[in-house]
Amino acid sequence: MASVNNTSTARSGERITANDSTDIQPTRAINVAGSGLVYVDFVDAGSNVPVYISAGSAFPAAVTRIYSTGTTATGITVLR
């Protein structure tokens, strides 16, 4: 499994498009422009887990995939 230390601030960010079959580099946090559910795979355990994220604030989470199916949040940016 990938290892992520979420105790330090993010060093980069990237706007992404959710995808049901493509992994992403592990994140430190997720930010969305429009509030909603984001279905994710966590780094250590948990697959296709729904997480509600409010717009405008970084949600600390180490994830390796953000699914398009079921995700209702818009404008997804991952922070690393």
N, C-alpha and C positions, 0 to 999 in steps of 0.2 A: 504494500500500500504506500501511497505517497505520504510524505510528511510535511506538515506546515506548522510553523510557529506563529500563532496569532497574537503574540504579545507586543509586537512592534507595529508602527504605523505602516500604511501601504506605501509602496515605492513606485507603483505604476497602476494605470487603469486602462480599461479597454471596453468600448461599447461592443456588445455581442448580440447575436441573434440566437435565440433558444433553438436547440436542435435535439431531437430524440435519440440520435445515434452517434453523436460526436462528443468526446470528452474535451474538457478545457484544462489549461494549467490550473493547479490548485489556487483557490482564492483566499483572501483574508476577510473580504467583506463584499456585499452586494448592495448596489444602490439602484433605485428605480425612479423613473420620472412620474409614472402613474401607479398608484397603489394597487395591490392585488396579490393573488397567489403566485408563487414561483415553485415549481416542482424540481427538486434537486437530488443529486447523489452526494452524500457527505463523504469526506476523505476517509474516515475511519469505519463508519458503519451507517447504513441507512440508504436505501435505494428508492428513488422516485417518491420522495417525501414532500408533502405540501407545506410550504412556509408562507405565511402572510407577511408581506413587507410594505411598510408605509412609504409613500413618496418623500424624497428629499432627505432621508437619513440613511447612513451606512448601517447595514445589518451585518454584524460580524458572523461570518460563516466560512468554514473551509469546505468548499465543494469542488467536484470534478466534472459535473455535468449539470446543465440547466435544460430541462425538457420543454419542448414547445407545446406538447399535448397537455392541456389542463392549465398551463400558465396564463394568467390573466393580467399580470403586471406588464407595464409597457416601459420602453426606454431603459433597458437593462444595461447597467455598467458594472463590470467586476473590478475589484481593487485587489492588487497583489502586493 
